[in-house]
Amino acid sequence: MSKMEFKAESKKLLDLMINSIYTHKEIFLRELISNANDAIDKLYFRSLTDQTVGLAREDFEIKLAVDRDARTLTISDNGIGMTREELENNLGTIAKSGSLDFKQQNELDDNVDVIGQFGVGFYSAFMVSERVVVETRAFGSEEAYRWESTGVDGYTIDPCEKDSFGTTITLWIKPNGEEEYDEFLDQYRIQGLVKKYSDYIRYPIRMEMSTSKVKEGTGVDGKDPEYETVSELRTLNSMIPIWRKQKSELTDDDYNRFYQEKFYDFQNPLKVIHTKTEGSATYSALLYIPAQVPYNYYSKDFEKGLQLYTSSVMIMEKCADLLPDYFSFVRGIVDSEDLSLNISRETLQHDRQLKLIAKSLEKKIKSELQKMLKTDRETYLKFYQNFGLQLKYGLYSDYGVHKEELKDLVLFYSSSEQKLVTLAEYVERMKEDQKAIYYASGDAVEHIDHLPQVEMVKDKGYEILYLTDDIDEFALQMLQTYQDKPFQSVSSANLDLETEEEKKENQKQEEEYQPLFDAMKETLGDKVKAVRLSNKLKSHPVCLTNDGMISLEMEKVLNAMPNNQKVKAERVLEINASHPIFEKLKALKDQDSDKLAAYTNILYTQACMIEGLPVEDPVAYANEVCKLLLDETK
């Protein structure tokens, strides 16, 4: 027996491998299976030019075996195997990659897929093992060798007997202690890890699976059945990823079945996006838009991201960097061989290639949504009902940096069409003299439709966008314009809908009745910025409008937030000079200042109630109304 020591720097690296580099212990199986895949790849590559190999592609396989009593897990392959020198170089020197050397020595281009890059994956076995034995025989050699190690203390290499070429790795799984290790002796847990990480390894991964079945001849004539344990060699992996197949090979059922099984959804997806790209960003992707909103989607618990594979081996279950937040509803898989991974192959190094793939995916998702909007409006409306809110958040977030990508995907309810419309459709219908895109905000379409400010705008034949989500007005303010048309709230104090003649008449009346408005402003104090004559009311006596950027609806939204901002819009109480109540107010100005103050308070409170704003003192309001009613009966 020849005992050898790891080099000092290798000891340090091995200690890191066991204790620090890998986040999840279960990764070890992915690494060992990937190494077995590479070993088979090397022999398969050789078989293309060497007839003595004598194996067809379908003859290659990886075998797993679990022995609970002996506490061993075995991974075997019929790949190229290793000589003693290769054992020494590849397993005696940590971070020496035999796969990478093979690729470089044979001058293979990037289209030849070799998984191993770093030569460290093998040592992840020591995270779960107290002892590791490797028995290997190189193809074309009659000699076999046994490599054995318990970790940082070193390793031995000795001759051994092995019937055929290939490699067998046996792990003696650690006993349970502070951490649980028995899971790696459970055949169903091992099967699950293969499905999770190595389902698309291109060679079959097989394992003897023990199951219970009813003994033949028992369980009949009312008798209790007897059971026996039987074993069957089961292939655990799918081998060919669906996303690497041609679209012509796949049916809707294939896509839907894969989605339901992979992402645990009982419904078929609303949209499937299957794309392959080569060039500056080379990858395959299979993306899905769900038919329903995940239960926690609009909560802080939701975690976005696509499953990331490299060479058909899963590296990350949720790679958030591949999706912008406004497309976070997309589920799916991305497979690329061009990504720079960290040494553990668990996380990505943020590089140019990753950004190129993410940008390409973003453009693809957007183009597919635009296509759906144009050619399948009914399906798009279903999508928008679920995820339109996220698109509008995307318009507003990051100071509007994504508005160009999203402005043509958002929809708002139209007062004239009585359905959801795009901004482009609104602008196309604008009247020739229309200066702005008009909108109104509220809790619901029915509520907005009865706002006093809406009446005059509709009467003049202008279409209004009804904003019913809290984010809507913030999003439009961030957008500022669409096709050079500014957005204008119907609650703005400066709506500018009058003719020049009407403006002159309003100015004349404003000056004439300014003393009345001053008296009403004095009554209301700092509740309002001003009391003015209205140019937008038709049948209603009063309404509230706002000066400045903060609207009444934005005030409600901001003040409902948990940080208690106490934001206040610059409110303006507008009076309808053509309403009978205005004559009453004019008379009270000279006859009864106390009653004018009561009318003013009542009208202001009514205007607040119409806007859905809280009433500061409901009791005082009720008392004022009762007092006036009693006065009228005298």
C-alpha positions as CSV (number, residue, x, y, z in Angstrom):
1,M,0.0,0.0,0.0
2,S,1.4,3.4,-1.0
3,K,0.3,6.2,1.2
4,M,0.5,9.7,-0.3
5,E,-0.1,13.2,1.0
6,F,-2.1,16.0,-0.6
7,K,0.1,19.0,-1.2
8,A,-0.2,21.7,1.5
9,E,-2.2,24.0,-0.7
10,S,-4.5,21.1,-1.8
11,K,-5.2,20.3,1.9
12,K,-6.4,23.9,2.4
13,L,-8.6,23.7,-0.7
14,L,-10.0,20.3,0.3
15,D,-10.9,21.7,3.7
16,L,-12.7,24.5,1.9
17,M,-14.4,22.0,-0.4
18,I,-15.8,20.1,2.6
19,N,-16.8,23.0,4.8
20,S,-17.3,26.2,2.7
21,I,-17.5,26.1,-1.1
22,Y,-20.7,24.2,-1.5
23,T,-23.9,25.5,0.0
24,H,-26.0,22.3,-0.3
25,K,-24.6,18.9,0.5
26,E,-26.8,17.2,-2.0
27,I,-24.7,18.8,-4.8
28,F,-22.2,16.0,-4.4
29,L,-24.3,13.6,-6.4
30,R,-24.7,16.1,-9.3
31,E,-20.9,16.5,-9.4
32,L,-20.1,12.7,-9.4
33,I,-22.7,12.0,-12.0
34,S,-21.3,14.8,-14.2
35,N,-17.8,13.3,-13.8
36,A,-19.2,9.9,-14.9
37,N,-20.8,11.6,-17.9
38,D,-17.5,13.2,-18.9
39,A,-15.7,9.8,-18.6
40,I,-18.3,8.2,-21.0
41,D,-18.1,11.2,-23.3
42,K,-14.3,10.7,-23.6
43,L,-14.7,7.1,-24.6
44,Y,-17.6,7.8,-26.9
45,F,-15.6,10.5,-28.6
46,R,-12.8,8.0,-29.1
47,S,-15.3,5.4,-30.5
48,L,-15.9,7.7,-33.4
49,T,-12.4,7.0,-34.7
50,D,-11.4,3.8,-32.9
51,Q,-13.4,0.7,-33.9
52,T,-11.8,-1.3,-31.0
53,V,-14.0,0.5,-28.5
54,G,-16.9,-1.8,-29.6
55,L,-19.6,0.1,-27.9
56,A,-22.5,2.0,-29.4
57,R,-23.9,5.1,-27.8
58,E,-26.8,3.2,-26.3
59,D,-24.4,0.8,-24.6
60,F,-23.0,3.5,-22.3
61,E,-24.6,3.9,-18.8
62,I,-24.1,5.2,-15.3
63,K,-25.2,3.0,-12.4
64,L,-26.1,3.9,-8.9
65,A,-26.4,1.5,-5.9
66,V,-27.4,2.0,-2.3
67,D,-26.6,-0.4,0.6
68,R,-28.2,0.9,3.7
69,D,-26.7,-1.8,5.9
70,A,-23.1,-1.0,4.8
71,R,-24.0,2.7,4.6
72,T,-22.5,2.9,1.0
73,L,-23.6,4.7,-2.1
74,T,-21.9,3.6,-5.3
75,I,-21.6,5.5,-8.7
76,S,-20.3,3.4,-11.6
77,D,-19.7,4.2,-15.3
78,N,-18.4,2.3,-18.3
79,G,-16.4,5.3,-19.5
80,I,-12.8,5.7,-20.4
81,G,-11.4,5.0,-17.0
82,M,-8.0,6.2,-15.6
83,T,-4.5,5.0,-15.6
84,R,-2.4,5.2,-12.4
85,E,-0.8,8.4,-13.6
86,E,-4.2,9.9,-14.4
87,L,-5.4,8.9,-10.9
88,E,-2.4,10.6,-9.4
89,N,-2.9,13.8,-11.5
90,N,-6.6,14.1,-11.4
91,L,-7.4,13.0,-7.8
92,G,-4.1,13.7,-6.1
93,T,-4.0,17.3,-7.2
94,I,-7.1,19.2,-6.3
95,A,-8.5,21.6,-8.9
96,K,-6.9,19.5,-11.7
97,S,-9.6,19.0,-14.4
98,G,-9.1,15.9,-16.5
99,S,-12.1,16.8,-18.6
100,L,-10.7,20.2,-19.3
101,D,-7.3,18.8,-20.3
102,F,-9.0,16.3,-22.6
103,K,-10.9,19.0,-24.4
104,Q,-7.8,21.1,-24.8
105,Q,-5.5,18.2,-25.8
106,N,-8.0,17.1,-28.5
107,E,-8.5,20.7,-29.7
108,L,-12.3,20.3,-29.3
109,D,-14.3,23.4,-30.2
110,D,-17.0,24.9,-27.9
111,N,-19.7,22.8,-29.6
112,V,-18.3,19.6,-28.0
113,D,-19.9,19.5,-24.6
114,V,-17.7,18.6,-21.6
115,I,-19.2,19.4,-18.3
116,G,-16.2,19.4,-16.0
117,Q,-14.2,22.6,-15.8
118,F,-12.6,22.9,-12.4
119,G,-11.6,19.5,-11.2
120,V,-13.0,20.1,-7.8
121,G,-16.4,18.4,-8.0
122,F,-15.1,15.0,-7.0
123,Y,-14.1,16.3,-3.6
124,S,-17.6,17.4,-2.8
125,A,-18.1,13.7,-1.9
126,F,-16.3,14.3,1.3
127,M,-19.1,16.5,2.5
128,V,-21.2,13.4,3.0
129,S,-18.6,10.7,3.2
130,E,-16.1,9.6,5.8
131,R,-14.3,7.4,3.3
132,V,-14.2,7.4,-0.5
133,V,-12.9,4.6,-2.7
134,V,-12.3,4.9,-6.5
135,E,-11.7,1.7,-8.5
136,T,-10.8,2.4,-12.1
137,R,-9.4,0.7,-15.2
138,A,-8.5,2.6,-18.3
139,F,-9.8,1.5,-21.7
140,G,-7.2,-0.6,-23.4
141,S,-5.4,-1.5,-20.2
142,E,-5.4,-4.8,-18.3
143,E,-4.4,-3.0,-15.1
144,A,-6.8,-1.5,-12.6
145,Y,-6.1,0.7,-9.6
146,R,-7.8,1.6,-6.3
147,W,-7.7,5.2,-4.9
148,E,-8.8,5.5,-1.3
149,S,-9.0,8.5,1.0
150,T,-10.6,9.6,4.2
151,G,-10.0,13.3,3.5
152,V,-7.2,15.7,4.2
153,D,-5.0,13.0,5.7
154,G,-4.0,11.9,2.2
155,Y,-4.8,9.0,-0.1
156,T,-3.5,5.6,-1.3
157,I,-3.2,4.2,-4.7
158,D,-2.8,0.4,-5.1
159,P,-3.4,-2.2,-7.8
160,C,-6.8,-4.0,-7.7
161,E,-9.0,-6.3,-9.7
162,K,-11.6,-4.9,-12.0
163,D,-13.4,-7.0,-14.7
164,S,-13.9,-4.2,-17.2
165,F,-12.9,-0.6,-18.1
166,G,-14.6,2.3,-16.4
167,T,-14.8,3.7,-12.9
168,T,-16.6,2.8,-9.7
169,I,-16.8,5.3,-6.8
170,T,-18.0,4.0,-3.4
171,L,-18.9,6.5,-0.7
172,W,-19.1,5.4,2.9
173,I,-21.8,7.8,4.1
174,K,-21.2,9.6,7.4
175,P,-23.2,8.6,10.5
176,N,-25.9,10.9,11.7
177,G,-24.7,13.5,14.3
178,E,-25.4,17.2,14.5
179,E,-26.4,16.8,10.8
180,E,-28.6,14.2,9.1
181,Y,-26.9,12.0,6.4
182,D,-29.3,9.0,6.2
183,E,-31.2,10.7,3.4
184,F,-28.3,9.8,1.1
185,L,-29.0,6.2,1.7
186,D,-32.7,6.4,0.7
187,Q,-33.2,5.2,-2.8
188,Y,-36.2,7.6,-3.4
189,R,-34.2,10.6,-2.2
190,I,-31.4,9.6,-4.6
191,Q,-33.9,9.2,-7.4
192,G,-35.2,12.7,-6.5
193,L,-31.8,14.3,-6.6
194,V,-31.1,12.7,-10.0
195,K,-34.4,14.1,-11.4
196,K,-33.6,17.5,-9.9
197,Y,-30.0,18.0,-11.1
198,S,-29.1,15.4,-13.6
199,D,-32.3,14.5,-15.4
200,Y,-30.9,15.5,-18.8
201,I,-27.5,13.8,-18.6
202,R,-27.3,12.2,-22.0
203,Y,-26.6,8.7,-20.9
204,P,-29.0,6.6,-18.8
205,I,-28.6,6.7,-15.1
206,R,-29.9,3.4,-13.7
207,M,-30.4,2.1,-10.2
208,E,-31.8,-1.1,-8.6
209,M,-35.1,0.1,-6.9
210,S,-36.7,-2.1,-4.3
211,T,-40.5,-2.1,-4.3
212,S,-43.2,-4.2,-2.5
213,K,-45.7,-6.1,-4.6
214,V,-48.5,-8.6,-3.8
215,K,-47.3,-12.2,-4.0
216,E,-48.8,-14.1,-6.9
217,G,-51.7,-16.2,-5.8
218,T,-52.5,-14.2,-2.6
219,G,-55.2,-11.7,-1.8
220,V,-57.9,-13.7,-3.5
221,D,-61.1,-15.3,-2.2
222,G,-61.3,-12.8,0.6
223,K,-57.9,-13.6,2.0
224,D,-55.4,-10.9,3.0
225,P,-52.6,-10.4,0.4
226,E,-49.0,-11.2,1.2
227,Y,-46.3,-8.9,0.0
228,E,-42.7,-9.5,-1.2
229,T,-39.9,-7.2,-2.0
230,V,-38.7,-7.2,-5.6
231,S,-36.0,-5.2,-7.3
232,E,-36.0,-3.7,-10.7
233,L,-33.3,-1.8,-12.6
234,R,-34.9,1.5,-13.3
235,T,-33.7,4.4,-15.5
236,L,-33.9,7.5,-13.4
237,N,-33.3,10.3,-16.0
238,S,-35.1,11.6,-19.0
239,M,-31.8,12.1,-21.0
240,I,-33.1,14.3,-23.7
241,P,-34.2,17.8,-22.6
242,I,-37.4,18.8,-24.2
243,W,-36.0,22.3,-24.8
244,R,-33.3,20.8,-27.0
245,K,-35.8,19.1,-29.3
246,Q,-37.1,20.8,-32.5
247,K,-40.5,22.5,-32.2
248,S,-41.7,20.2,-35.0
249,E,-41.1,17.2,-32.8
250,L,-43.3,18.5,-29.9
251,T,-47.0,18.8,-29.4
252,D,-49.0,21.1,-27.1
253,D,-49.5,18.1,-24.9
254,D,-45.7,17.6,-24.6
255,Y,-45.2,21.2,-23.6
256,N,-48.1,21.2,-21.2
257,R,-47.2,17.9,-19.5
258,F,-43.6,19.1,-19.0
259,Y,-44.8,22.4,-17.5
260,Q,-47.3,20.7,-15.1
261,E,-44.7,18.1,-13.9
262,K,-41.8,20.6,-13.7
263,F,-43.5,23.5,-12.0
264,Y,-46.2,21.7,-10.1
265,D,-49.2,23.5,-11.7
266,F,-52.5,21.7,-12.2
267,Q,-53.4,23.9,-15.2
268,N,-51.9,24.3,-18.6
269,P,-49.9,27.4,-19.2
270,L,-51.4,30.4,-20.9
271,K,-48.4,30.8,-23.2
272,V,-45.4,28.7,-24.2
273,I,-42.2,30.3,-25.5
274,H,-39.6,27.9,-27.0
275,T,-36.6,29.6,-28.3
276,K,-33.0,28.9,-29.3
277,T,-30.4,31.6,-30.0
278,E,-26.8,31.4,-31.3
279,G,-24.2,34.1,-31.6
280,S,-23.3,36.6,-28.9
281,A,-25.8,35.0,-26.6
282,T,-26.0,31.2,-27.2
283,Y,-28.7,29.4,-25.2
284,S,-31.9,27.3,-25.4
285,A,-34.9,28.4,-23.4
286,L,-38.4,27.0,-22.7
287,L,-40.5,29.7,-21.0
288,Y,-44.1,29.6,-19.7
289,I,-46.6,32.2,-18.7
290,P,-49.0,30.7,-16.1
291,A,-52.7,30.8,-16.6
292,Q,-53.2,31.8,-13.0
293,V,-51.4,34.0,-10.5
294,P,-49.3,32.0,-8.0
295,Y,-50.9,32.4,-4.6
296,N,-48.0,34.4,-3.2
297,Y,-47.0,36.3,-6.4
298,Y,-47.8,39.8,-5.1
299,S,-46.1,39.2,-1.8
300,K,-42.6,39.6,-0.5
301,D,-42.4,35.8,-0.2
302,F,-42.4,35.3,-4.0
303,E,-39.1,34.4,-5.5
304,K,-38.6,35.0,-9.2
305,G,-36.2,33.2,-11.4
306,L,-35.6,30.7,-14.2
307,Q,-34.1,27.3,-13.7
308,L,-30.5,27.5,-15.1
309,Y,-28.8,24.6,-16.8
310,T,-25.4,24.3,-18.3
311,S,-24.8,21.4,-20.6
312,S,-28.1,20.0,-19.4
313,V,-27.1,19.9,-15.7
314,M,-29.1,22.1,-13.4
315,I,-26.9,24.8,-11.7
316,M,-29.5,27.0,-10.1
317,E,-33.2,26.4,-9.4
318,K,-34.1,30.1,-9.5
319,C,-31.7,32.4,-11.3
320,A,-33.2,35.8,-10.6
321,D,-30.7,37.7,-12.9
322,L,-32.3,36.2,-16.0
323,L,-35.6,38.0,-15.6
324,P,-36.5,41.7,-15.0
325,D,-38.9,42.2,-12.1
326,Y,-41.7,43.2,-14.5
327,F,-41.5,39.8,-16.2
328,S,-41.1,37.9,-12.9
329,F,-44.3,35.9,-13.6
330,V,-42.4,33.9,-16.3
331,R,-41.4,30.3,-15.4
332,G,-39.1,28.2,-17.3
333,I,-35.6,26.9,-18.1
334,V,-32.5,28.3,-19.7
335,D,-29.7,26.1,-20.8
336,S,-26.3,27.6,-21.9
337,E,-22.8,26.2,-22.2
338,D,-21.2,29.7,-22.3
339,L,-21.7,30.8,-18.7
340,S,-18.9,31.6,-16.3
341,L,-19.6,29.7,-13.1
342,N,-18.0,29.9,-9.7
343,I,-15.8,27.0,-8.5
344,S,-18.7,25.2,-6.9
345,R,-20.9,25.5,-10.0
346,E,-23.7,26.5,-7.7
347,T,-23.8,30.2,-8.5
348,L,-23.0,32.4,-11.5
349,Q,-20.2,34.9,-11.8
350,H,-21.9,38.1,-13.1
351,D,-20.4,38.4,-16.5
352,R,-21.2,39.9,-19.9
353,Q,-22.6,36.6,-21.2
354,L,-25.3,36.4,-18.5
355,K,-26.4,40.0,-19.2
356,L,-26.6,39.2,-22.9
357,I,-28.8,36.2,-22.3
358,A,-31.0,38.2,-19.9
359,K,-31.4,41.0,-22.4
360,S,-32.3,38.6,-25.2
361,L,-34.9,36.8,-23.1
362,E,-36.4,40.2,-22.2
363,K,-36.8,41.1,-25.8
364,K,-38.3,37.7,-26.7
365,I,-40.8,37.8,-23.9
366,K,-41.9,41.4,-24.9
367,S,-42.2,40.4,-28.5
368,E,-44.3,37.4,-27.7
369,L,-46.6,39.5,-25.5
370,Q,-47.0,42.1,-28.2
371,K,-47.8,39.4,-30.7
372,M,-50.4,38.0,-28.3
373,L,-51.9,41.5,-27.8
374,K,-52.2,42.0,-31.6
375,T,-53.3,38.5,-32.7
376,D,-55.1,37.0,-29.7
377,R,-56.6,39.8,-27.7
378,E,-58.8,37.4,-25.6
379,T,-55.8,35.5,-24.3
380,Y,-53.9,38.7,-23.7
381,L,-56.8,40.0,-21.6
382,K,-56.6,36.8,-19.5
383,F,-52.9,37.4,-19.1
384,Y,-53.4,41.1,-18.2
385,Q,-56.0,40.3,-15.6
386,N,-53.4,38.3,-13.8
387,F,-50.1,40.1,-14.4
388,G,-51.0,43.6,-15.8
389,L,-50.4,45.1,-12.4
390,Q,-46.8,43.9,-12.5
391,L,-46.3,45.6,-15.9
392,K,-47.5,48.9,-14.4
393,Y,-45.2,48.5,-11.5
394,G,-42.4,48.1,-14.0
395,L,-43.4,51.4,-15.7
396,Y,-43.0,53.2,-12.3
397,S,-40.0,51.4,-10.8
398,D,-36.4,52.5,-11.2
399,Y,-37.5,56.1,-12.0
400,G,-39.2,55.0,-15.3
401,V,-36.1,53.5,-16.9
402,H,-38.2,50.6,-18.4
403,K,-41.1,52.7,-19.7
404,E,-40.1,52.3,-23.3
405,E,-40.2,48.5,-23.0
406,L,-43.6,48.5,-21.3
407,K,-45.7,51.4,-22.5
408,D,-47.3,49.5,-25.4
409,L,-48.1,46.5,-23.2
410,V,-50.3,48.3,-20.5
411,L,-54.1,48.6,-20.8
412,F,-56.6,51.0,-19.2
413,Y,-60.4,51.1,-19.1
414,S,-61.9,53.5,-21.7
415,S,-64.9,55.7,-20.9
416,S,-66.0,55.6,-24.6
417,E,-65.1,52.0,-25.5
418,Q,-66.1,50.6,-22.1
419,K,-63.3,48.1,-22.2
420,L,-59.5,47.9,-21.7
421,V,-57.5,49.7,-24.4
422,T,-53.9,50.4,-25.2
423,L,-52.4,53.9,-25.1
424,A,-51.9,53.6,-28.9
425,E,-55.5,52.9,-29.5
426,Y,-56.5,55.9,-27.3
427,V,-54.3,58.3,-29.2
428,E,-55.5,56.9,-32.6
429,R,-59.1,58.0,-31.6
430,M,-58.2,61.4,-30.2
431,K,-60.1,64.4,-31.5
432,E,-58.3,66.7,-33.8
433,D,-58.2,69.6,-31.3
434,Q,-57.4,67.4,-28.3
435,K,-54.2,68.4,-26.5
436,A,-53.9,65.7,-23.8
437,I,-54.7,62.2,-22.8
438,Y,-57.3,62.5,-20.1
439,Y,-57.6,60.2,-17.2
440,A,-59.6,59.9,-13.9
441,S,-58.7,57.9,-10.9
442,G,-60.8,56.0,-8.4
443,D,-61.6,52.7,-6.6
444,A,-63.8,51.3,-9.4
445,V,-65.0,52.1,-12.9
446,E,-68.5,52.8,-11.6
447,H,-67.2,55.2,-9.0
448,I,-65.1,57.1,-11.5
449,D,-67.9,57.3,-14.0
450,H,-70.0,59.3,-11.5
451,L,-67.3,61.8,-10.5
452,P,-68.4,65.4,-11.1
453,Q,-65.1,66.2,-12.9
454,V,-65.8,63.5,-15.5
455,E,-69.1,64.9,-16.6
456,M,-68.0,67.9,-18.5
457,V,-65.0,66.1,-20.2
458,K,-67.3,63.4,-21.5
459,D,-69.9,66.0,-22.5
460,K,-67.3,67.6,-24.8
461,G,-66.7,64.2,-26.5
462,Y,-63.3,63.4,-25.0
463,E,-62.4,59.8,-24.1
464,I,-61.1,59.3,-20.6
465,L,-58.9,56.5,-19.2
466,Y,-60.2,55.2,-15.9
467,L,-57.4,54.3,-13.5
468,T,-58.5,51.8,-10.9
469,D,-55.2,50.4,-9.5
470,D,-53.2,52.3,-6.9
471,I,-50.1,52.3,-9.1
472,D,-51.8,53.6,-12.2
473,E,-51.5,57.3,-11.7
474,F,-47.9,57.0,-10.5
475,A,-47.1,55.0,-13.6
476,L,-48.6,57.6,-16.0
477,Q,-46.8,60.4,-14.2
478,M,-43.5,58.5,-14.7
479,L,-44.4,58.0,-18.3
480,Q,-45.2,61.7,-18.7
481,T,-46.2,61.6,-22.4
482,Y,-47.2,59.1,-25.0
483,Q,-46.6,59.9,-28.7
484,D,-45.8,63.5,-27.5
485,K,-49.3,63.8,-25.8
486,P,-49.2,64.7,-22.1
487,F,-51.3,62.9,-19.6
488,Q,-53.9,65.2,-17.9
489,S,-56.0,64.3,-14.9
490,V,-59.7,65.5,-15.1
491,S,-59.2,66.5,-11.5
492,S,-56.5,68.9,-12.3
493,A,-57.4,72.6,-11.5
494,N,-56.1,73.7,-14.9
495,L,-57.9,71.4,-17.3
496,D,-58.1,74.1,-20.0
497,L,-61.2,72.9,-21.9
498,E,-63.0,76.3,-22.4
499,T,-63.0,78.4,-25.5
500,E,-61.4,81.8,-25.4
501,E,-64.8,83.4,-25.0
502,E,-65.6,81.1,-22.1
503,K,-62.3,81.9,-20.4
504,K,-63.0,85.6,-20.6
505,E,-66.5,85.1,-19.0
506,N,-65.1,82.9,-16.3
507,Q,-62.4,85.4,-15.5
508,K,-65.0,88.1,-15.2
509,Q,-67.2,86.0,-12.9
510,E,-64.1,85.0,-10.8
511,E,-63.2,88.6,-10.2
512,E,-66.9,89.5,-9.4
513,Y,-67.4,86.8,-6.8
514,Q,-63.9,86.8,-5.3
515,P,-65.1,88.2,-2.0
516,L,-67.5,85.2,-1.7
517,F,-64.7,82.8,-2.4
518,D,-62.4,84.5,0.1
519,A,-65.0,84.2,2.8
520,M,-65.4,80.4,2.0
521,K,-61.6,80.0,2.0
522,E,-61.4,81.7,5.4
523,T,-64.0,79.2,6.8
524,L,-62.1,76.2,5.5
525,G,-58.7,77.5,6.5
526,D,-55.8,75.2,5.5
527,K,-58.1,72.4,4.4
528,V,-57.9,73.9,0.9
529,K,-55.5,76.0,-1.1
530,A,-58.3,78.0,-2.7
531,V,-62.0,78.2,-3.5
532,R,-62.6,78.9,-7.2
533,L,-65.2,79.1,-9.9
534,S,-65.4,75.8,-11.7
535,N,-65.0,75.5,-15.5
536,K,-65.6,71.7,-15.5
537,L,-68.8,71.1,-13.6
538,K,-72.1,70.7,-15.4
539,S,-74.8,69.4,-13.0
540,H,-72.9,69.0,-9.7
541,P,-72.7,71.9,-7.3
542,V,-69.0,71.4,-6.2
543,C,-66.0,69.2,-6.6
544,L,-62.5,69.0,-5.3
545,T,-59.5,69.4,-7.7
546,N,-55.8,69.7,-7.0
547,D,-52.9,72.0,-7.8
548,G,-49.5,70.5,-8.2
549,M,-48.2,66.9,-8.8
550,I,-49.9,65.1,-6.0
551,S,-53.5,64.3,-6.9
552,L,-56.3,63.4,-4.5
553,E,-56.1,59.7,-5.4
554,M,-52.3,59.7,-4.9
555,E,-52.8,61.3,-1.5
556,K,-55.1,58.4,-0.6
557,V,-52.7,55.8,-1.8
558,L,-49.6,57.3,-0.1
559,N,-51.3,57.8,3.2
560,A,-52.5,54.2,3.2
561,M,-48.9,53.0,3.2
562,P,-47.4,51.7,6.4
563,N,-44.7,54.4,6.7
564,N,-47.5,57.0,7.6
565,Q,-46.2,59.8,5.3
566,K,-49.2,62.1,5.9
567,V,-49.0,63.4,2.3
568,K,-51.6,66.1,1.4
569,A,-52.6,67.3,-2.0
570,E,-53.1,71.0,-2.6
571,R,-56.9,70.8,-2.6
572,V,-59.1,73.3,-4.4
573,L,-62.8,73.6,-3.8
574,E,-64.5,74.4,-7.1
575,I,-68.0,75.9,-7.2
576,N,-70.5,75.6,-10.1
577,A,-71.8,79.1,-10.9
578,S,-74.7,77.6,-12.9
579,H,-76.0,75.5,-10.0
580,P,-78.9,76.8,-7.8
581,I,-76.8,76.4,-4.7
582,F,-74.5,79.2,-6.0
583,E,-77.4,81.7,-5.8
584,K,-77.9,80.7,-2.2
585,L,-74.2,81.2,-1.4
586,K,-74.3,84.6,-3.0
587,A,-77.3,85.7,-0.9
588,L,-75.7,84.3,2.3
589,K,-72.5,86.3,1.7
590,D,-74.4,89.6,2.5
591,Q,-77.2,88.2,4.8
592,D,-75.8,85.5,7.1
593,S,-72.1,84.8,7.4
594,D,-72.6,82.0,10.0
595,K,-74.9,80.1,7.7
596,L,-72.5,80.7,4.8
597,A,-69.8,79.0,6.9
598,A,-72.2,76.1,7.6
599,Y,-73.0,75.7,3.8
600,T,-69.3,75.9,3.0
601,N,-68.4,73.1,5.5
602,I,-71.2,70.9,4.2
603,L,-70.3,71.4,0.6
604,Y,-66.6,70.7,1.3
605,T,-67.4,67.5,3.2
606,Q,-69.7,66.3,0.4
607,A,-66.9,66.9,-2.1
608,C,-64.6,64.9,0.1
609,M,-67.1,62.1,0.3
610,I,-67.6,62.0,-3.5
611,E,-63.8,61.6,-3.9
612,G,-63.7,58.8,-1.3
613,L,-61.6,60.9,1.1
614,P,-62.1,60.5,4.9
615,V,-64.4,62.9,6.7
616,E,-62.5,64.5,9.5
617,D,-65.5,65.0,11.8
618,P,-68.6,63.0,10.8
619,V,-70.5,64.1,13.9
620,A,-70.0,67.8,13.2
621,Y,-71.1,67.3,9.6
622,A,-74.3,65.5,10.7
623,N,-75.1,68.3,13.2
624,E,-74.6,71.0,10.5
625,V,-77.0,69.2,8.1
626,C,-79.6,68.7,10.8
627,K,-79.3,72.4,11.9
628,L,-79.9,73.6,8.3
629,L,-82.8,71.2,7.8
630,L,-84.4,72.5,11.0
631,D,-83.9,76.1,9.8
632,E,-85.6,75.3,6.5
633,T,-88.7,74.1,8.3
634,K,-89.2,77.3,10.4
